[in-house]
Amino acid sequence: MSELRAAALASKAWPFEEARKLVKRFEKKAPEKGYVLFETGYGPSGLPHIGTFGEVARTTMVRRAFEAISDIPTRLLCFSDDMDGLRKAPTNVPNREMLEEDLNLPLTRVRDPFGTHPSFGAHNNARLRAFLDDFGFDYEFASSTDYYREGRFDAALLQILERFDKVMEVMLPSLRAERQATYSPFLPVSPKTGHVLQVPTLERNVEKGTIVYEEPDGERVEIPVTGGACKLQWKPDWAMRWMALGVDYEMHGKDLIPSAALGLKICKAVGGPAPELYGYELFLDGEGQKISKSKGNGLSIEEWLAYASPESLSLFMFQKPKTAKRLHWDVIPKTVEEYHQHLRAYPDQELSGQVSNPAWHIHHGRPPADDMVVGFPLLLNLASVSGAEDREVLWGFIRRYAPEAAPETHPGLDAAVGRAVAYYHDKVKPSKVFREADARERAALADLAARLRGWEGEADAAELQNLVFEIGKGHGFEPLRDWFKALYEVLLGASQGPRFGGFVALYGVTETADLIDRALAGELLAAA
């Protein structure tokens, strides 16, 4: 056994814990299809979003963890449910009236309101693929419409038809009484209108592979369940897909736990294989409320990437997927800094520590060297006190602090500088609130300014931090965090900030003394 495999098998990182479930699944017999199939689902009635990224990123983490401890090949299938009928026209598209006219048609027959693709489903599928490609995911795309029409689901659909009553026994208890009266797992695609119909199944013919239903105009129609003439309601459809494709692993949000449980029961009732499942928690907004696409109270992936790297977003997805987390502006700086902390720690860790480091899972075992000689929170505060309008202002300070750094040699730092300037202007500057110092704080700040003006030698961040500690203790701050809170609120207009010694070293010793003088003179409060 290789050293990496031994370390991975012992790791407590959640992707390895999930991967070990799959190893156990195949410890007696390898999959007959020759590979382990991971699947993610996508509903193309809307555009890809941050939840789409999270599901594919997390699934990929488990896939790579499995590959580190097993020699069985793997595939990742991103499956689009594009044969679903459009039940409601989204509000965030042009030509919405066109979609209103196409309600109940399969998404791959709904006209594209953007006018760029043969259908609305094709448009959103293209957006999904471009989205996943931009992030470099290794996946295969699958279209529900294609799979139904090409007969890839035919055998499984005939199994569902044969076990129709068993499937109904699973589904009916989960429905309201009025829905029970009309429910059928099969949704005929009307030969007359092309609509995906939610109508009762009146007759079944297992030998012929057909069902009989009634059109809205009263005509009784017999139609095959195969070849794309019917599709399944989405919960039976999910289970059917697991069985037809031999899906071995799939993730889902907490809101789909009841649906996943029904899917497992359907697999058992029909006699087909079921995958290993993993339910993750949902995101919360800044007030701790569940994020709703209709309310728009969340953070979009475009908004995250305006201020932080894709790798930092991957870290956010890696951290505690079973815990509901706030997805709001203020988590971005913290997550960016934590990502770089993990990168910096990686080279000095033993292999056992490396495979548990999020950087291993974000970069599939090959994390890059970190070039952030200045942390992201420091960049934000530097942008704040300097009023930086562009990245060159910050680079002026950085070159003095770290002469070896330059945009050409430190591209990661340069990208972070640009994002810090954008974050400061969009999210920090509008909410800065300065206050006056009280008597004790004024005395301590004046003392700090005087000591800084008398500073001799290099601007060492650790020694400057010790000086700040010493002054806080000398002026009776207990606990000391009240002293640092005063520094941030009086000098930076924020309730929290970076290690102050590091800030002084970067901004400049004399410049910090001047900043304190301006604060004590009331200039910062007046300017705000």
Contacts in CASP RR format, 6 or more apart in sequence:
PFRMAT RR
TARGET T0000
AUTHOR 0000-0000-0000
METHOD contacts of the structure
MODEL  1
MSELRAAALASKAWPFEEARKLVKRFEKKAPEKGYVLFETGYGPSGLPHI
GTFGEVARTTMVRRAFEAISDIPTRLLCFSDDMDGLRKAPTNVPNREMLE
EDLNLPLTRVRDPFGTHPSFGAHNNARLRAFLDDFGFDYEFASSTDYYRE
GRFDAALLQILERFDKVMEVMLPSLRAERQATYSPFLPVSPKTGHVLQVP
TLERNVEKGTIVYEEPDGERVEIPVTGGACKLQWKPDWAMRWMALGVDYE
MHGKDLIPSAALGLKICKAVGGPAPELYGYELFLDGEGQKISKSKGNGLS
IEEWLAYASPESLSLFMFQKPKTAKRLHWDVIPKTVEEYHQHLRAYPDQE
LSGQVSNPAWHIHHGRPPADDMVVGFPLLLNLASVSGAEDREVLWGFIRR
YAPEAAPETHPGLDAAVGRAVAYYHDKVKPSKVFREADARERAALADLAA
RLRGWEGEADAAELQNLVFEIGKGHGFEPLRDWFKALYEVLLGASQGPRF
GGFVALYGVTETADLIDRALAGELLAAA
3 351 0 8 1.000
4 68 0 8 1.000
4 351 0 8 1.000
4 355 0 8 1.000
5 68 0 8 1.000
5 69 0 8 1.000
7 351 0 8 1.000
7 352 0 8 1.000
7 353 0 8 1.000
7 354 0 8 1.000
7 355 0 8 1.000
8 16 0 8 1.000
8 19 0 8 1.000
8 65 0 8 1.000
8 68 0 8 1.000
8 69 0 8 1.000
8 355 0 8 1.000
9 16 0 8 1.000
9 20 0 8 1.000
9 69 0 8 1.000
10 352 0 8 1.000
11 352 0 8 1.000
11 353 0 8 1.000
11 355 0 8 1.000
11 356 0 8 1.000
12 356 0 8 1.000
13 65 0 8 1.000
13 355 0 8 1.000
13 356 0 8 1.000
13 358 0 8 1.000
13 360 0 8 1.000
13 361 0 8 1.000
14 321 0 8 1.000
14 322 0 8 1.000
15 58 0 8 1.000
15 61 0 8 1.000
15 62 0 8 1.000
15 64 0 8 1.000
15 65 0 8 1.000
15 361 0 8 1.000
16 65 0 8 1.000
16 68 0 8 1.000
16 69 0 8 1.000
16 355 0 8 1.000
18 62 0 8 1.000
18 65 0 8 1.000
18 66 0 8 1.000
18 249 0 8 1.000
18 276 0 8 1.000
18 278 0 8 1.000
19 62 0 8 1.000
19 65 0 8 1.000
19 66 0 8 1.000
19 68 0 8 1.000
19 69 0 8 1.000
19 70 0 8 1.000
20 69 0 8 1.000
21 276 0 8 1.000
22 36 0 8 1.000
22 62 0 8 1.000
22 66 0 8 1.000
22 70 0 8 1.000
22 248 0 8 1.000
22 249 0 8 1.000
22 276 0 8 1.000
23 66 0 8 1.000
23 69 0 8 1.000
23 70 0 8 1.000
25 248 0 8 1.000
25 276 0 8 1.000
26 36 0 8 1.000
26 70 0 8 1.000
26 72 0 8 1.000
30 72 0 8 1.000
31 37 0 8 1.000
31 72 0 8 1.000
31 246 0 8 1.000
31 248 0 8 1.000
33 246 0 8 1.000
34 72 0 8 1.000
34 73 0 8 1.000
35 72 0 8 1.000
35 73 0 8 1.000
35 74 0 8 1.000
35 75 0 8 1.000
36 66 0 8 1.000
36 70 0 8 1.000
36 72 0 8 1.000
36 73 0 8 1.000
36 74 0 8 1.000
36 75 0 8 1.000
36 248 0 8 1.000
36 249 0 8 1.000
37 74 0 8 1.000
37 75 0 8 1.000
37 77 0 8 1.000
37 245 0 8 1.000
37 246 0 8 1.000
37 247 0 8 1.000
37 248 0 8 1.000
37 249 0 8 1.000
38 59 0 8 1.000
38 62 0 8 1.000
38 63 0 8 1.000
38 74 0 8 1.000
38 75 0 8 1.000
38 76 0 8 1.000
38 77 0 8 1.000
38 247 0 8 1.000
38 248 0 8 1.000
38 249 0 8 1.000
38 250 0 8 1.000
39 59 0 8 1.000
39 76 0 8 1.000
39 77 0 8 1.000
39 78 0 8 1.000
39 79 0 8 1.000
39 241 0 8 1.000
39 242 0 8 1.000
39 245 0 8 1.000
39 247 0 8 1.000
39 249 0 8 1.000
39 250 0 8 1.000
39 275 0 8 1.000
40 55 0 8 1.000
40 56 0 8 1.000
40 59 0 8 1.000
40 76 0 8 1.000
40 77 0 8 1.000
40 78 0 8 1.000
40 79 0 8 1.000
40 139 0 8 1.000
40 250 0 8 1.000
40 251 0 8 1.000
41 55 0 8 1.000
41 78 0 8 1.000
41 79 0 8 1.000
41 80 0 8 1.000
41 81 0 8 1.000
41 250 0 8 1.000
42 48 0 8 1.000
42 52 0 8 1.000
42 78 0 8 1.000
42 79 0 8 1.000
42 80 0 8 1.000
42 81 0 8 1.000
42 128 0 8 1.000
43 80 0 8 1.000
43 81 0 8 1.000
43 82 0 8 1.000
43 84 0 8 1.000
43 124 0 8 1.000
44 80 0 8 1.000
44 81 0 8 1.000
44 82 0 8 1.000
44 107 0 8 1.000
44 120 0 8 1.000
44 121 0 8 1.000
44 124 0 8 1.000
44 125 0 8 1.000
44 128 0 8 1.000
45 84 0 8 1.000
45 86 0 8 1.000
45 87 0 8 1.000
45 88 0 8 1.000
45 90 0 8 1.000
45 107 0 8 1.000
45 120 0 8 1.000
45 124 0 8 1.000
46 90 0 8 1.000
46 124 0 8 1.000
47 92 0 8 1.000
47 124 0 8 1.000
47 127 0 8 1.000
48 124 0 8 1.000
48 127 0 8 1.000
48 128 0 8 1.000
48 131 0 8 1.000
48 132 0 8 1.000
48 301 0 8 1.000
49 293 0 8 1.000
49 300 0 8 1.000
49 301 0 8 1.000
50 283 0 8 1.000
50 299 0 8 1.000
50 300 0 8 1.000
50 301 0 8 1.000
50 304 0 8 1.000
50 313 0 8 1.000
50 327 0 8 1.000
51 283 0 8 1.000
51 301 0 8 1.000
52 128 0 8 1.000
52 131 0 8 1.000
53 131 0 8 1.000
53 135 0 8 1.000
53 301 0 8 1.000
53 313 0 8 1.000
53 317 0 8 1.000
54 317 0 8 1.000
55 251 0 8 1.000
55 280 0 8 1.000
56 76 0 8 1.000
56 78 0 8 1.000
56 132 0 8 1.000
56 135 0 8 1.000
56 137 0 8 1.000
56 139 0 8 1.000
57 135 0 8 1.000
57 137 0 8 1.000
57 313 0 8 1.000
57 314 0 8 1.000
57 317 0 8 1.000
57 318 0 8 1.000
58 251 0 8 1.000
58 280 0 8 1.000
58 317 0 8 1.000
58 318 0 8 1.000
58 321 0 8 1.000
59 76 0 8 1.000
59 249 0 8 1.000
59 250 0 8 1.000
59 251 0 8 1.000
60 76 0 8 1.000
60 137 0 8 1.000
60 138 0 8 1.000
60 364 0 8 1.000
61 318 0 8 1.000
61 361 0 8 1.000
61 362 0 8 1.000
62 249 0 8 1.000
62 251 0 8 1.000
62 278 0 8 1.000
63 74 0 8 1.000
63 76 0 8 1.000
63 249 0 8 1.000
64 361 0 8 1.000
64 364 0 8 1.000
64 365 0 8 1.000
65 361 0 8 1.000
66 72 0 8 1.000
66 74 0 8 1.000
67 74 0 8 1.000
68 355 0 8 1.000
68 365 0 8 1.000
75 140 0 8 1.000
76 137 0 8 1.000
76 138 0 8 1.000
76 139 0 8 1.000
76 140 0 8 1.000
77 139 0 8 1.000
77 140 0 8 1.000
77 141 0 8 1.000
77 142 0 8 1.000
77 245 0 8 1.000
77 247 0 8 1.000
78 128 0 8 1.000
78 132 0 8 1.000
78 139 0 8 1.000
78 140 0 8 1.000
78 141 0 8 1.000
78 142 0 8 1.000
79 142 0 8 1.000
79 144 0 8 1.000
79 241 0 8 1.000
80 121 0 8 1.000
80 124 0 8 1.000
80 125 0 8 1.000
80 128 0 8 1.000
80 141 0 8 1.000
80 142 0 8 1.000
80 143 0 8 1.000
80 144 0 8 1.000
81 144 0 8 1.000
81 234 0 8 1.000
81 237 0 8 1.000
82 106 0 8 1.000
82 107 0 8 1.000
82 108 0 8 1.000
82 121 0 8 1.000
82 122 0 8 1.000
82 124 0 8 1.000
82 125 0 8 1.000
82 143 0 8 1.000
82 144 0 8 1.000
82 145 0 8 1.000
83 106 0 8 1.000
83 107 0 8 1.000
83 108 0 8 1.000
83 144 0 8 1.000
83 145 0 8 1.000
83 148 0 8 1.000
83 196 0 8 1.000
83 228 0 8 1.000
83 231 0 8 1.000
84 106 0 8 1.000
84 107 0 8 1.000
84 144 0 8 1.000
84 196 0 8 1.000
84 231 0 8 1.000
84 234 0 8 1.000
85 104 0 8 1.000
85 105 0 8 1.000
85 106 0 8 1.000
85 107 0 8 1.000
85 110 0 8 1.000
85 195 0 8 1.000
85 196 0 8 1.000
86 99 0 8 1.000
86 102 0 8 1.000
86 103 0 8 1.000
86 104 0 8 1.000
86 105 0 8 1.000
86 106 0 8 1.000
86 107 0 8 1.000
86 110 0 8 1.000
86 120 0 8 1.000
87 103 0 8 1.000
87 104 0 8 1.000
88 103 0 8 1.000
89 96 0 8 1.000
89 99 0 8 1.000
89 100 0 8 1.000
89 103 0 8 1.000
90 96 0 8 1.000
90 99 0 8 1.000
93 99 0 8 1.000
93 113 0 8 1.000
93 114 0 8 1.000
94 113 0 8 1.000
94 114 0 8 1.000
95 113 0 8 1.000
95 114 0 8 1.000
96 113 0 8 1.000
98 111 0 8 1.000
98 113 0 8 1.000
99 110 0 8 1.000
99 111 0 8 1.000
99 113 0 8 1.000
99 120 0 8 1.000
102 109 0 8 1.000
102 110 0 8 1.000
102 111 0 8 1.000
102 120 0 8 1.000
104 193 0 8 1.000
104 195 0 8 1.000
104 196 0 8 1.000
104 197 0 8 1.000
105 194 0 8 1.000
105 195 0 8 1.000
105 196 0 8 1.000
106 145 0 8 1.000
106 189 0 8 1.000
106 194 0 8 1.000
106 196 0 8 1.000
106 231 0 8 1.000
107 119 0 8 1.000
107 120 0 8 1.000
107 121 0 8 1.000
107 124 0 8 1.000
107 145 0 8 1.000
108 118 0 8 1.000
108 119 0 8 1.000
108 121 0 8 1.000
108 122 0 8 1.000
108 143 0 8 1.000
108 145 0 8 1.000
109 119 0 8 1.000
109 194 0 8 1.000
110 119 0 8 1.000
110 120 0 8 1.000
110 121 0 8 1.000
111 119 0 8 1.000
111 120 0 8 1.000
112 118 0 8 1.000
112 119 0 8 1.000
112 120 0 8 1.000
112 121 0 8 1.000
112 122 0 8 1.000
112 123 0 8 1.000
113 120 0 8 1.000
114 123 0 8 1.000
115 123 0 8 1.000
116 123 0 8 1.000
116 126 0 8 1.000
117 123 0 8 1.000
117 126 0 8 1.000
125 141 0 8 1.000
125 143 0 8 1.000
128 141 0 8 1.000
129 141 0 8 1.000
132 139 0 8 1.000
135 310 0 8 1.000
144 231 0 8 1.000
144 237 0 8 1.000
147 153 0 8 1.000
148 227 0 8 1.000
148 228 0 8 1.000
148 231 0 8 1.000
149 227 0 8 1.000
149 228 0 8 1.000
150 227 0 8 1.000
151 226 0 8 1.000
151 227 0 8 1.000
151 228 0 8 1.000
152 244 0 8 1.000
153 226 0 8 1.000
153 240 0 8 1.000
153 241 0 8 1.000
153 244 0 8 1.000
154 226 0 8 1.000
154 227 0 8 1.000
155 244 0 8 1.000
156 240 0 8 1.000
156 241 0 8 1.000
156 243 0 8 1.000
156 244 0 8 1.000
157 225 0 8 1.000
157 226 0 8 1.000
157 230 0 8 1.000
157 232 0 8 1.000
157 240 0 8 1.000
158 206 0 8 1.000
158 209 0 8 1.000
158 225 0 8 1.000
158 226 0 8 1.000
159 243 0 8 1.000
159 270 0 8 1.000
159 271 0 8 1.000
159 272 0 8 1.000
160 167 0 8 1.000
160 185 0 8 1.000
160 186 0 8 1.000
160 225 0 8 1.000
160 232 0 8 1.000
160 236 0 8 1.000
160 240 0 8 1.000
160 270 0 8 1.000
161 186 0 8 1.000
161 204 0 8 1.000
161 206 0 8 1.000
161 209 0 8 1.000
161 211 0 8 1.000
161 225 0 8 1.000
162 206 0 8 1.000
163 269 0 8 1.000
163 270 0 8 1.000
163 271 0 8 1.000
164 185 0 8 1.000
164 201 0 8 1.000
164 204 0 8 1.000
166 269 0 8 1.000
166 270 0 8 1.000
167 185 0 8 1.000
167 236 0 8 1.000
167 266 0 8 1.000
167 269 0 8 1.000
167 270 0 8 1.000
168 183 0 8 1.000
168 185 0 8 1.000
169 269 0 8 1.000
170 262 0 8 1.000
170 263 0 8 1.000
170 265 0 8 1.000
170 266 0 8 1.000
170 269 0 8 1.000
171 183 0 8 1.000
171 185 0 8 1.000
171 233 0 8 1.000
171 235 0 8 1.000
171 236 0 8 1.000
171 262 0 8 1.000
171 266 0 8 1.000
172 180 0 8 1.000
172 183 0 8 1.000
174 258 0 8 1.000
174 262 0 8 1.000
175 183 0 8 1.000
181 200 0 8 1.000
182 198 0 8 1.000
182 199 0 8 1.000
182 200 0 8 1.000
183 200 0 8 1.000
183 233 0 8 1.000
184 199 0 8 1.000
184 200 0 8 1.000
184 201 0 8 1.000
184 211 0 8 1.000
184 213 0 8 1.000
184 233 0 8 1.000
185 232 0 8 1.000
185 233 0 8 1.000
185 236 0 8 1.000
186 201 0 8 1.000
186 211 0 8 1.000
186 225 0 8 1.000
186 230 0 8 1.000
186 231 0 8 1.000
186 232 0 8 1.000
186 233 0 8 1.000
187 196 0 8 1.000
187 197 0 8 1.000
187 198 0 8 1.000
187 230 0 8 1.000
187 231 0 8 1.000
187 232 0 8 1.000
187 233 0 8 1.000
188 196 0 8 1.000
188 197 0 8 1.000
188 199 0 8 1.000
188 211 0 8 1.000
188 213 0 8 1.000
188 221 0 8 1.000
188 223 0 8 1.000
188 229 0 8 1.000
188 230 0 8 1.000
189 195 0 8 1.000
189 196 0 8 1.000
189 197 0 8 1.000
189 228 0 8 1.000
189 229 0 8 1.000
189 230 0 8 1.000
189 231 0 8 1.000
190 196 0 8 1.000
190 197 0 8 1.000
190 215 0 8 1.000
190 221 0 8 1.000
191 221 0 8 1.000
191 223 0 8 1.000
192 215 0 8 1.000
192 217 0 8 1.000
196 231 0 8 1.000
197 213 0 8 1.000
197 215 0 8 1.000
197 216 0 8 1.000
198 233 0 8 1.000
199 213 0 8 1.000
199 214 0 8 1.000
200 213 0 8 1.000
200 214 0 8 1.000
201 211 0 8 1.000
201 212 0 8 1.000
201 213 0 8 1.000
202 211 0 8 1.000
202 212 0 8 1.000
202 213 0 8 1.000
202 214 0 8 1.000
202 220 0 8 1.000
203 211 0 8 1.000
203 212 0 8 1.000
203 222 0 8 1.000
204 210 0 8 1.000
204 211 0 8 1.000
204 212 0 8 1.000
205 211 0 8 1.000
205 212 0 8 1.000
205 222 0 8 1.000
208 224 0 8 1.000
209 224 0 8 1.000
209 225 0 8 1.000
209 226 0 8 1.000
210 222 0 8 1.000
210 223 0 8 1.000
210 224 0 8 1.000
210 225 0 8 1.000
211 222 0 8 1.000
211 223 0 8 1.000
211 225 0 8 1.000
211 230 0 8 1.000
212 220 0 8 1.000
212 221 0 8 1.000
212 222 0 8 1.000
212 223 0 8 1.000
213 220 0 8 1.000
213 221 0 8 1.000
213 223 0 8 1.000
214 220 0 8 1.000
214 221 0 8 1.000
215 221 0 8 1.000
223 229 0 8 1.000
223 230 0 8 1.000
224 230 0 8 1.000
231 237 0 8 1.000
232 240 0 8 1.000
234 259 0 8 1.000
235 259 0 8 1.000
235 262 0 8 1.000
235 263 0 8 1.000
235 266 0 8 1.000
236 263 0 8 1.000
236 266 0 8 1.000
238 259 0 8 1.000
238 260 0 8 1.000
238 263 0 8 1.000
239 262 0 8 1.000
239 263 0 8 1.000
239 264 0 8 1.000
239 266 0 8 1.000
239 267 0 8 1.000
239 270 0 8 1.000
239 274 0 8 1.000
240 266 0 8 1.000
241 247 0 8 1.000
242 250 0 8 1.000
242 263 0 8 1.000
242 267 0 8 1.000
242 273 0 8 1.000
242 274 0 8 1.000
242 275 0 8 1.000
243 267 0 8 1.000
243 270 0 8 1.000
243 271 0 8 1.000
243 272 0 8 1.000
243 273 0 8 1.000
243 274 0 8 1.000
246 273 0 8 1.000
246 275 0 8 1.000
247 275 0 8 1.000
248 275 0 8 1.000
248 276 0 8 1.000
249 275 0 8 1.000
249 276 0 8 1.000
249 277 0 8 1.000
249 278 0 8 1.000
250 275 0 8 1.000
250 276 0 8 1.000
250 277 0 8 1.000
250 278 0 8 1.000
251 277 0 8 1.000
251 278 0 8 1.000
251 279 0 8 1.000
251 280 0 8 1.000
252 259 0 8 1.000
252 260 0 8 1.000
252 277 0 8 1.000
252 278 0 8 1.000
252 279 0 8 1.000
252 280 0 8 1.000
253 279 0 8 1.000
253 280 0 8 1.000
253 281 0 8 1.000
253 282 0 8 1.000
254 279 0 8 1.000
254 280 0 8 1.000
254 281 0 8 1.000
254 282 0 8 1.000
254 324 0 8 1.000
255 282 0 8 1.000
256 279 0 8 1.000
257 279 0 8 1.000
260 277 0 8 1.000
260 279 0 8 1.000
263 274 0 8 1.000
264 274 0 8 1.000
264 277 0 8 1.000
267 273 0 8 1.000
267 274 0 8 1.000
268 274 0 8 1.000
278 321 0 8 1.000
279 321 0 8 1.000
279 322 0 8 1.000
280 321 0 8 1.000
280 322 0 8 1.000
281 321 0 8 1.000
281 322 0 8 1.000
281 323 0 8 1.000
281 324 0 8 1.000
281 325 0 8 1.000
282 290 0 8 1.000
282 291 0 8 1.000
282 324 0 8 1.000
283 290 0 8 1.000
283 291 0 8 1.000
283 298 0 8 1.000
283 324 0 8 1.000
283 325 0 8 1.000
283 326 0 8 1.000
283 327 0 8 1.000
284 290 0 8 1.000
284 291 0 8 1.000
284 324 0 8 1.000
284 325 0 8 1.000
284 326 0 8 1.000
284 327 0 8 1.000
285 291 0 8 1.000
285 297 0 8 1.000
285 298 0 8 1.000
285 326 0 8 1.000
285 327 0 8 1.000
285 328 0 8 1.000
286 326 0 8 1.000
286 328 0 8 1.000
286 330 0 8 1.000
288 326 0 8 1.000
289 297 0 8 1.000
291 297 0 8 1.000
291 298 0 8 1.000
291 327 0 8 1.000
292 298 0 8 1.000
298 327 0 8 1.000
298 328 0 8 1.000
299 327 0 8 1.000
299 328 0 8 1.000
299 329 0 8 1.000
301 313 0 8 1.000
304 312 0 8 1.000
304 313 0 8 1.000
304 332 0 8 1.000
305 313 0 8 1.000
306 419 0 8 1.000
306 422 0 8 1.000
306 426 0 8 1.000
307 332 0 8 1.000
307 419 0 8 1.000
307 422 0 8 1.000
307 423 0 8 1.000
307 426 0 8 1.000
307 427 0 8 1.000
308 332 0 8 1.000
308 335 0 8 1.000
308 336 0 8 1.000
308 419 0 8 1.000
309 336 0 8 1.000
309 339 0 8 1.000
309 412 0 8 1.000
309 415 0 8 1.000
309 416 0 8 1.000
309 419 0 8 1.000
311 339 0 8 1.000
311 362 0 8 1.000
311 363 0 8 1.000
312 332 0 8 1.000
312 335 0 8 1.000
312 336 0 8 1.000
312 339 0 8 1.000
313 335 0 8 1.000
314 362 0 8 1.000
315 335 0 8 1.000
315 338 0 8 1.000
315 339 0 8 1.000
315 342 0 8 1.000
315 358 0 8 1.000
315 362 0 8 1.000
316 325 0 8 1.000
316 327 0 8 1.000
316 331 0 8 1.000
316 335 0 8 1.000
318 358 0 8 1.000
318 361 0 8 1.000
318 362 0 8 1.000
319 325 0 8 1.000
319 358 0 8 1.000
325 331 0 8 1.000
329 427 0 8 1.000
332 423 0 8 1.000
333 376 0 8 1.000
333 377 0 8 1.000
333 380 0 8 1.000
333 423 0 8 1.000
334 377 0 8 1.000
336 376 0 8 1.000
336 416 0 8 1.000
337 375 0 8 1.000
337 376 0 8 1.000
337 377 0 8 1.000
339 358 0 8 1.000
339 359 0 8 1.000
339 362 0 8 1.000
340 370 0 8 1.000
340 372 0 8 1.000
340 375 0 8 1.000
340 376 0 8 1.000
342 357 0 8 1.000
342 358 0 8 1.000
342 359 0 8 1.000
343 359 0 8 1.000
343 367 0 8 1.000
343 368 0 8 1.000
343 369 0 8 1.000
343 370 0 8 1.000
343 372 0 8 1.000
344 370 0 8 1.000
344 372 0 8 1.000
345 357 0 8 1.000
345 359 0 8 1.000
346 354 0 8 1.000
346 357 0 8 1.000
346 359 0 8 1.000
346 360 0 8 1.000
346 367 0 8 1.000
347 369 0 8 1.000
349 357 0 8 1.000
354 360 0 8 1.000
354 365 0 8 1.000
357 367 0 8 1.000
359 367 0 8 1.000
360 367 0 8 1.000
371 405 0 8 1.000
371 409 0 8 1.000
371 410 0 8 1.000
371 411 0 8 1.000
371 412 0 8 1.000
371 413 0 8 1.000
372 410 0 8 1.000
372 412 0 8 1.000
372 413 0 8 1.000
372 416 0 8 1.000
373 398 0 8 1.000
373 401 0 8 1.000
373 402 0 8 1.000
373 404 0 8 1.000
373 405 0 8 1.000
373 410 0 8 1.000
373 413 0 8 1.000
374 382 0 8 1.000
374 398 0 8 1.000
374 401 0 8 1.000
374 402 0 8 1.000
374 413 0 8 1.000
374 506 0 8 1.000
375 416 0 8 1.000
375 498 0 8 1.000
376 416 0 8 1.000
376 420 0 8 1.000
377 497 0 8 1.000
377 498 0 8 1.000
378 498 0 8 1.000
378 502 0 8 1.000
378 503 0 8 1.000
378 506 0 8 1.000
379 394 0 8 1.000
379 416 0 8 1.000
379 417 0 8 1.000
379 420 0 8 1.000
380 420 0 8 1.000
380 423 0 8 1.000
380 424 0 8 1.000
380 428 0 8 1.000
381 492 0 8 1.000
381 494 0 8 1.000
381 497 0 8 1.000
381 498 0 8 1.000
381 503 0 8 1.000
382 388 0 8 1.000
382 394 0 8 1.000
382 397 0 8 1.000
382 420 0 8 1.000
382 503 0 8 1.000
382 506 0 8 1.000
382 507 0 8 1.000
383 393 0 8 1.000
383 394 0 8 1.000
383 420 0 8 1.000
383 421 0 8 1.000
383 423 0 8 1.000
383 424 0 8 1.000
383 428 0 8 1.000
384 424 0 8 1.000
384 428 0 8 1.000
384 429 0 8 1.000
384 432 0 8 1.000
384 492 0 8 1.000
384 493 0 8 1.000
384 494 0 8 1.000
385 491 0 8 1.000
385 492 0 8 1.000
385 507 0 8 1.000
385 515 0 8 1.000
386 393 0 8 1.000
386 394 0 8 1.000
386 397 0 8 1.000
386 507 0 8 1.000
387 393 0 8 1.000
387 424 0 8 1.000
387 429 0 8 1.000
388 394 0 8 1.000
388 421 0 8 1.000
388 424 0 8 1.000
389 421 0 8 1.000
390 421 0 8 1.000
391 407 0 8 1.000
391 414 0 8 1.000
391 417 0 8 1.000
391 418 0 8 1.000
391 421 0 8 1.000
393 421 0 8 1.000
394 417 0 8 1.000
394 418 0 8 1.000
394 420 0 8 1.000
394 421 0 8 1.000
395 407 0 8 1.000
395 414 0 8 1.000
395 417 0 8 1.000
397 506 0 8 1.000
397 507 0 8 1.000
397 508 0 8 1.000
398 405 0 8 1.000
398 413 0 8 1.000
398 417 0 8 1.000
398 506 0 8 1.000
399 405 0 8 1.000
399 406 0 8 1.000
400 508 0 8 1.000
401 459 0 8 1.000
401 505 0 8 1.000
401 506 0 8 1.000
405 413 0 8 1.000
407 413 0 8 1.000
407 414 0 8 1.000
407 417 0 8 1.000
428 494 0 8 1.000
432 492 0 8 1.000
432 493 0 8 1.000
432 494 0 8 1.000
432 528 0 8 1.000
433 489 0 8 1.000
433 493 0 8 1.000
433 494 0 8 1.000
433 528 0 8 1.000
434 489 0 8 1.000
434 490 0 8 1.000
434 493 0 8 1.000
434 519 0 8 1.000
434 524 0 8 1.000
434 525 0 8 1.000
434 528 0 8 1.000
435 489 0 8 1.000
435 490 0 8 1.000
435 493 0 8 1.000
435 525 0 8 1.000
436 490 0 8 1.000
436 522 0 8 1.000
436 525 0 8 1.000
437 445 0 8 1.000
437 486 0 8 1.000
437 490 0 8 1.000
437 519 0 8 1.000
437 520 0 8 1.000
440 475 0 8 1.000
440 476 0 8 1.000
440 477 0 8 1.000
441 486 0 8 1.000
441 490 0 8 1.000
442 520 0 8 1.000
443 475 0 8 1.000
444 471 0 8 1.000
444 472 0 8 1.000
444 474 0 8 1.000
444 475 0 8 1.000
444 477 0 8 1.000
444 483 0 8 1.000
444 486 0 8 1.000
445 486 0 8 1.000
445 487 0 8 1.000
445 490 0 8 1.000
445 516 0 8 1.000
445 519 0 8 1.000
445 520 0 8 1.000
446 516 0 8 1.000
446 520 0 8 1.000
447 471 0 8 1.000
447 475 0 8 1.000
448 467 0 8 1.000
448 468 0 8 1.000
448 471 0 8 1.000
448 513 0 8 1.000
448 516 0 8 1.000
449 512 0 8 1.000
449 513 0 8 1.000
449 516 0 8 1.000
449 517 0 8 1.000
449 520 0 8 1.000
450 513 0 8 1.000
451 467 0 8 1.000
451 471 0 8 1.000
452 467 0 8 1.000
452 504 0 8 1.000
452 509 0 8 1.000
452 510 0 8 1.000
452 512 0 8 1.000
452 513 0 8 1.000
452 516 0 8 1.000
453 510 0 8 1.000
453 513 0 8 1.000
455 464 0 8 1.000
455 467 0 8 1.000
455 509 0 8 1.000
459 504 0 8 1.000
459 505 0 8 1.000
459 508 0 8 1.000
459 509 0 8 1.000
460 505 0 8 1.000
461 499 0 8 1.000
461 501 0 8 1.000
461 502 0 8 1.000
461 504 0 8 1.000
461 505 0 8 1.000
461 506 0 8 1.000
462 501 0 8 1.000
464 500 0 8 1.000
464 501 0 8 1.000
464 502 0 8 1.000
464 504 0 8 1.000
464 505 0 8 1.000
464 509 0 8 1.000
465 499 0 8 1.000
465 500 0 8 1.000
465 501 0 8 1.000
465 502 0 8 1.000
467 501 0 8 1.000
468 483 0 8 1.000
468 484 0 8 1.000
468 487 0 8 1.000
468 500 0 8 1.000
468 501 0 8 1.000
468 504 0 8 1.000
469 480 0 8 1.000
471 483 0 8 1.000
472 480 0 8 1.000
472 483 0 8 1.000
473 480 0 8 1.000
475 483 0 8 1.000
477 483 0 8 1.000
477 486 0 8 1.000
484 497 0 8 1.000
484 500 0 8 1.000
485 495 0 8 1.000
485 496 0 8 1.000
487 500 0 8 1.000
488 494 0 8 1.000
488 495 0 8 1.000
488 496 0 8 1.000
488 497 0 8 1.000
489 495 0 8 1.000
490 519 0 8 1.000
490 524 0 8 1.000
491 515 0 8 1.000
491 516 0 8 1.000
491 519 0 8 1.000
491 524 0 8 1.000
493 524 0 8 1.000
493 528 0 8 1.000
497 503 0 8 1.000
503 512 0 8 1.000
504 512 0 8 1.000
507 515 0 8 1.000
515 524 0 8 1.000
518 524 0 8 1.000
519 525 0 8 1.000
END
